[in-house]
Amino acid sequence: MRADRPRGPGDPTRYGNGDLGWNHFSGKHNIKRCRVVDAALAGKVDRESGGRLEYYGVARNGARFVNIVVIVQYARRTADGEYDAGKGGKIGVITAYRKGVTKCPAWINE
């Protein structure tokens, strides 16, 4: 997944760190495949609170499936003011996880 590739409503998925972005959700939440994030972002925004957008999706592998949540910060800064994408930029995808638990099963990345 390219860090600057547009997603959802033009939202990038940045590499980030342990707190946000690809490095956060691929490590902490065990989502290592772009298609998991892409599937949720292909739909409409399911929940919106200011610049925080939530997209819901389903990851499936055969008969197994899990509900996925992708959080996008569609704003220049995070709510806590710690991260700033710069003038005209958007923070973008900050996390993705399995709804209800923090870690996705390994099969989600097959």
C-alpha positions in Angstrom: 0.0 0.0 0.0 1.5 3.4 -1.0 1.4 5.9 1.8 0.2 8.7 -0.5 -2.5 6.7 -2.4 -5.9 8.4 -2.1 -8.6 6.4 -0.2 -12.2 6.9 0.6 -12.9 10.6 0.1 -9.3 11.3 -0.9 -7.8 10.1 2.3 -4.2 8.8 2.3 -3.0 6.0 4.4 0.2 7.2 5.9 2.9 5.0 7.2 2.5 6.7 10.6 3.9 5.2 13.8 2.7 3.2 16.8 -0.1 5.7 17.4 -1.6 6.1 13.9 -1.4 5.0 10.3 -0.2 1.8 8.6 2.5 1.1 11.2 -0.2 1.3 14.0 -2.9 -1.0 12.6 -0.6 -3.5 10.8 1.2 -4.1 14.1 -1.2 -3.6 17.0 -4.3 -4.8 15.1 -2.7 -7.3 12.8 -4.1 -6.0 9.5 -1.4 -6.4 6.9 -3.4 -6.5 3.7 -4.5 -3.4 1.8 -7.7 -5.1 0.7 -9.0 -5.2 4.2 -8.8 -1.4 4.5 -9.9 -0.9 0.9 -13.1 -2.9 1.4 -14.3 -0.7 4.2 -13.3 2.5 2.4 -15.2 1.5 -0.8 -18.5 2.2 1.0 -20.0 5.3 2.4 -19.1 6.9 5.7 -21.0 5.1 8.4 -20.4 7.4 11.2 -19.1 11.0 11.3 -18.1 13.2 14.2 -16.4 16.4 13.0 -13.3 15.4 11.1 -13.4 11.8 12.4 -15.0 9.4 9.8 -15.7 5.7 10.5 -16.1 3.2 7.7 -17.5 -0.3 8.4 -16.6 -3.3 6.3 -16.4 -7.1 6.4 -13.3 -9.2 5.9 -14.0 -12.6 4.6 -12.0 -15.8 4.1 -14.2 -18.7 3.0 -16.9 -19.2 5.7 -15.0 -17.0 8.2 -15.7 -13.3 8.5 -15.0 -10.4 10.8 -16.4 -6.9 11.0 -13.8 -4.2 10.4 -13.8 -0.5 11.4 -11.5 2.0 9.6 -11.1 5.4 11.2 -10.1 8.4 9.0 -9.2 11.8 10.4 -10.4 14.0 7.6 -8.8 17.1 9.0 -5.4 18.8 9.0 -4.9 18.0 12.7 -5.8 15.1 15.0 -8.3 16.0 17.7 -5.6 16.1 20.3 -3.5 18.5 18.2 -0.5 16.1 18.3 -0.4 15.4 14.5 -0.6 18.0 11.7 -0.6 17.1 8.0 0.4 20.7 7.0 -1.5 23.4 5.1 -4.1 21.9 2.7 -3.3 18.3 3.9 -5.5 15.7 5.7 -4.3 13.2 8.3 -6.1 10.4 6.5 -6.5 6.8 7.7 -5.3 6.5 11.3 -6.4 3.0 12.3 -8.3 -0.1 11.3 -9.3 -2.9 13.6 -11.7 -5.8 14.1 -14.9 -4.5 15.7 -15.1 -5.7 19.3 -11.5 -6.7 19.8 -8.1 -5.2 19.2 -6.3 -8.0 17.3 -7.5 -9.5 14.0 -7.0 -13.2 13.4 -4.1 -14.3 11.2 -6.3 -15.6 8.4 -7.4 -12.1 7.6 -4.1 -11.6 5.9 -4.2 -14.7 3.7 
